[in-house]
C-alpha cells in the first residue's frame, strides 16, 4: 500500500522550511536529524554523507519517518512514513547542490554552504524514500466567509 501526498500538502514536500528524518539505531532507539528534502513526484529524496549515522541506519533498516513542517504554521504538518528504496552516490552531488540552492539561495554545497575542503572527505549519498503512509495535520482556524 502506498499513500499519496495530498495536493494541499505538496508545498511541504517540495522544499519545506524544515524537515526532520527519523531512522532507527542498531539498538532500536530512534535517531532524528534535521534534513533538506524534496519530492520527485514519486519518492521523497534526502541527501546525507557516506558513513554518517543516518546513512548507516538507513542501510541497516530502511524504515524511516520524515516530518515536514513550516515553523511559521505550527498547526500544519506532513508526516511521511516510508522505506528507503535506493541509496546511491550517482547524482547525489547534483541533488545536494540543488537542495543547497533551494534552501539557502547559494550553490554549490561545498564552498558556498560548508568549507570547500570537506569535499575531499565527505561523499554525498542520495536517498529515495518510497511513501507508504501519509499523515497530515491542518488544525489552523479557518476564516469565516463574509
C-alpha positions as a Markdown table, in Angstrom:
| # | Residue | x | y | z |
|---|---|---|---|---|
| 1 | Unk | 0.0 | 0.0 | 0.0 |
| 2 | Unk | 1.2 | 3.5 | -0.8 |
| 3 | Unk | -0.4 | 6.7 | 0.3 |
| 4 | Unk | -0.3 | 9.7 | -1.9 |
| 5 | Unk | 0.7 | 13.1 | -0.7 |
| 6 | Unk | -2.4 | 15.3 | -0.8 |
| 7 | Unk | -2.1 | 18.3 | -3.2 |
| 8 | Unk | -2.8 | 20.7 | -0.3 |
| 9 | Unk | 0.4 | 19.5 | 1.4 |
| 10 | Unk | 2.8 | 19.2 | -1.6 |
| 11 | Unk | 4.3 | 22.6 | -0.7 |
| 12 | Unk | 5.7 | 20.9 | 2.5 |
| 13 | Unk | 7.2 | 18.1 | 0.5 |
| 14 | Unk | 8.8 | 20.1 | -2.2 |
| 15 | Unk | 11.1 | 22.3 | -0.1 |
| 16 | Unk | 9.8 | 22.7 | 3.3 |
| 17 | Unk | 11.2 | 25.4 | 5.6 |
| 18 | Unk | 12.0 | 22.5 | 8.0 |
| 19 | Unk | 12.1 | 18.7 | 7.9 |
| 20 | Unk | 13.3 | 16.0 | 10.3 |
| 21 | Unk | 14.3 | 12.5 | 9.3 |
| 22 | Unk | 13.9 | 9.7 | 11.9 |
| 23 | Unk | 15.9 | 6.5 | 11.4 |
| 24 | Unk | 16.5 | 3.6 | 13.8 |
| 25 | Unk | 19.8 | 3.0 | 15.5 |
| 26 | Unk | 21.1 | -0.6 | 15.7 |
| 27 | Unk | 19.7 | -0.9 | 19.3 |
| 28 | Unk | 16.2 | 0.2 | 18.1 |
| 29 | Unk | 16.5 | 3.7 | 19.5 |
| 30 | Unk | 15.1 | 6.4 | 17.2 |
| 31 | Unk | 17.5 | 8.9 | 15.8 |
| 32 | Unk | 16.2 | 12.2 | 14.4 |
| 33 | Unk | 18.1 | 14.7 | 12.3 |
| 34 | Unk | 17.2 | 17.9 | 10.5 |
| 35 | Unk | 17.4 | 17.4 | 6.8 |
| 36 | Unk | 16.8 | 19.1 | 3.5 |
| 37 | Unk | 14.4 | 17.2 | 1.2 |
| 38 | Unk | 12.4 | 17.3 | -1.9 |
| 39 | Unk | 9.8 | 15.3 | -3.8 |
| 40 | Unk | 10.4 | 14.0 | -7.3 |
| 41 | Unk | 6.8 | 13.1 | -8.0 |
| 42 | Unk | 7.3 | 9.5 | -6.8 |
| 43 | Unk | 9.8 | 9.5 | -4.0 |
| 44 | Unk | 10.8 | 11.8 | -1.2 |
| 45 | Unk | 14.5 | 12.5 | -1.5 |
| 46 | Unk | 17.1 | 13.4 | 1.1 |
| 47 | Unk | 20.8 | 13.6 | 1.0 |
| 48 | Unk | 23.4 | 12.5 | 3.5 |
| 49 | Unk | 27.1 | 11.7 | 3.6 |
| 50 | Unk | 28.6 | 8.3 | 3.3 |
| 51 | Unk | 29.4 | 7.0 | 6.8 |
| 52 | Unk | 27.2 | 9.4 | 8.7 |
| 53 | Unk | 25.0 | 7.8 | 11.3 |
| 54 | Unk | 21.7 | 8.3 | 9.4 |
| 55 | Unk | 23.3 | 6.7 | 6.3 |
| 56 | Unk | 24.3 | 3.6 | 8.3 |
| 57 | Unk | 20.9 | 3.4 | 10.0 |
| 58 | Unk | 19.1 | 3.6 | 6.6 |
| 59 | Unk | 21.3 | 0.8 | 5.2 |
| 60 | Unk | 20.6 | -1.4 | 8.2 |
| 61 | Unk | 16.9 | -0.7 | 8.4 |
| 62 | Unk | 15.2 | 1.2 | 5.6 |
| 63 | Unk | 12.1 | 2.1 | 7.5 |
| 64 | Unk | 12.0 | 5.9 | 8.1 |
| 65 | Unk | 9.8 | 8.8 | 9.0 |
| 66 | Unk | 10.1 | 12.2 | 7.5 |
| 67 | Unk | 8.3 | 15.1 | 9.2 |
| 68 | Unk | 7.9 | 18.2 | 7.0 |
| 69 | Unk | 6.6 | 21.4 | 8.5 |
| 70 | Unk | 6.7 | 25.2 | 8.4 |
| 71 | Unk | 7.7 | 26.7 | 11.7 |
| 72 | Unk | 5.5 | 29.8 | 10.8 |
| 73 | Unk | 2.5 | 27.4 | 10.6 |
| 74 | Unk | 2.9 | 25.2 | 13.7 |
| 75 | Unk | -0.6 | 23.7 | 13.3 |
| 76 | Unk | 0.1 | 22.3 | 9.8 |
| 77 | Unk | 2.5 | 19.4 | 9.1 |
| 78 | Unk | 3.1 | 16.4 | 6.8 |
| 79 | Unk | 4.4 | 13.1 | 8.2 |
| 80 | Unk | 5.7 | 10.6 | 5.7 |
| 81 | Unk | 6.3 | 7.0 | 6.9 |
| 82 | Unk | 8.3 | 5.2 | 4.3 |
| 83 | Unk | 11.0 | 2.9 | 3.2 |
| 84 | Unk | 14.3 | 3.8 | 1.7 |
| 85 | Unk | 14.4 | 2.0 | -1.7 |
| 86 | Unk | 17.6 | 3.4 | -3.1 |
| 87 | Unk | 20.8 | 4.9 | -1.8 |
| 88 | Unk | 23.3 | 6.0 | -4.4 |
| 89 | Unk | 26.3 | 8.3 | -4.9 |
| 90 | Unk | 25.2 | 8.6 | -8.6 |
| 91 | Unk | 23.6 | 12.1 | -9.0 |
| 92 | Unk | 24.0 | 12.7 | -5.3 |
| 93 | Unk | 26.3 | 15.8 | -5.6 |
| 94 | Unk | 24.0 | 17.4 | -8.2 |
| 95 | Unk | 21.0 | 16.7 | -5.9 |
| 96 | Unk | 22.8 | 18.2 | -2.9 |
| 97 | Unk | 23.7 | 21.3 | -4.9 |
| 98 | Unk | 20.1 | 21.6 | -6.0 |
| 99 | Unk | 18.8 | 21.4 | -2.3 |
| 100 | Unk | 21.5 | 23.8 | -1.2 |
| 101 | Unk | 20.2 | 26.4 | -3.7 |
| 102 | Unk | 16.6 | 25.8 | -2.8 |
| 103 | Unk | 17.2 | 26.1 | 1.0 |
| 104 | Unk | 19.9 | 28.8 | 1.0 |
| 105 | Unk | 19.9 | 30.5 | -2.4 |
| 106 | Unk | 23.6 | 29.6 | -2.8 |
| 107 | Unk | 25.4 | 26.8 | -4.5 |
| 108 | Unk | 27.5 | 24.7 | -4.6 |
| 109 | Unk | 27.2 | 22.9 | -1.3 |
| 110 | Unk | 30.9 | 22.5 | -0.9 |
| 111 | Unk | 32.2 | 26.1 | -0.9 |
| 112 | Unk | 29.1 | 28.2 | -0.7 |
| 113 | Unk | 27.5 | 26.3 | 2.2 |
| 114 | Unk | 30.2 | 24.4 | 4.0 |
| 115 | Unk | 34.0 | 24.7 | 3.7 |
| 116 | Unk | 35.2 | 23.5 | 0.3 |
| 117 | Unk | 37.9 | 21.3 | 1.9 |
| 118 | Unk | 35.2 | 19.0 | 3.2 |
| 119 | Unk | 34.6 | 17.8 | -0.4 |
| 120 | Unk | 37.8 | 15.7 | -0.1 |
| 121 | Unk | 36.5 | 13.6 | 2.8 |
| 122 | Unk | 32.7 | 13.8 | 2.6 |
| 123 | Unk | 30.8 | 11.9 | -0.1 |
| 124 | Unk | 27.1 | 12.7 | -0.7 |
| 125 | Unk | 24.5 | 9.8 | -0.9 |
| 126 | Unk | 21.1 | 10.4 | -2.5 |
| 127 | Unk | 18.4 | 8.5 | -0.6 |
| 128 | Unk | 15.0 | 7.9 | -2.2 |
| 129 | Unk | 12.1 | 7.1 | 0.1 |
| 130 | Unk | 9.0 | 5.3 | -1.1 |
| 131 | Unk | 6.0 | 6.9 | 0.6 |
| 132 | Unk | 4.0 | 4.2 | 2.4 |
| 133 | Unk | 1.8 | 6.2 | 4.8 |
| 134 | Unk | 0.9 | 9.8 | 4.9 |
| 135 | Unk | -0.4 | 11.6 | 8.0 |
| 136 | Unk | -1.4 | 15.3 | 7.6 |
| 137 | Unk | -2.4 | 17.9 | 10.1 |
| 138 | Unk | -4.0 | 21.2 | 9.4 |
| 139 | Unk | -5.6 | 22.5 | 12.6 |
| 140 | Unk | -5.4 | 26.1 | 11.7 |
| 141 | Unk | -8.5 | 28.2 | 12.4 |
| 142 | Unk | -10.5 | 28.7 | 9.2 |
| 143 | Unk | -11.5 | 32.3 | 8.4 |
| 144 | Unk | -15.3 | 32.7 | 8.3 |
| 145 | Unk | -16.7 | 33.7 | 4.9 |
| 146 | Unk | -18.0 | 37.2 | 4.8 |
